[in-house]
Amino acid sequence: MADRLLFHLFILGSLSFSAIIISEASQCSINGLPLVRNISEIPQDNYGRGGLSHSTVAGSVLHGMKEVEVWLQTYAPGSRTPIHRHSCEEVFVVLKGSGTLYLAPSSHMKYPGNPQEFSIFPNSTFNVPVNDAHQIANTDEREDLQVLVMISRPPVKVFIYADWFMPHTASKLKFPYYWDEQCLQPPPQKDEL
């Protein structure tokens, strides 16, 4: 009789533990997501970066995408991305507002170097080559800059620079990136001894 009671307690405990794991994972589960969604109902966050509003429209971590990821980002007047690079292709479509793309095409040197400047405007599109350091800035004083961004090879691993002359070897890896942190845990660190 005692063995049977212990068995039932074990089963109930296992089911409760499973329910806790499922409820914690459900915020990151692709199960139950509708195929067609209203973009205005997709969660937005600034991830601690003032002036940014980010929504993952379709992502690897949140939606199970394998080859591409799509973001909707809005930058308040005067805000900008950090100087950064990543080992994926990136395509932008400017939906509204204006700004500047800073792109360092000589990123194969020891550091990015002086960037080229390109004006961006509504209905413009541009791509950033793999590993080219870049920065997007909303240079308009009155209007938000809103872009649709597509990246390849998600989830993105971002290398961040303090300035354009920081050596590549000194850039800081940010992985998982802010919007993937909740659902993607970094691989365990190896003991270097």
Secondary structure, DSSP 8 states (H G I E B T S, - for coil): -HHHHHHHHHHHHHHHHHHHHHHHHGGG--TT--SS--GGGS--B-TT-TTEEEEEEE-HHHH--SSEEEEEEEE-TT-B--EEEESS-EEEEEEE--EEEEEETTTTSSS--S-EEEEE-TT-EEEE-TT-EEEEE---SSS-EEEEEEEESSS--EEEESSTTS-GGGSEEE-S-GGGTTT----------
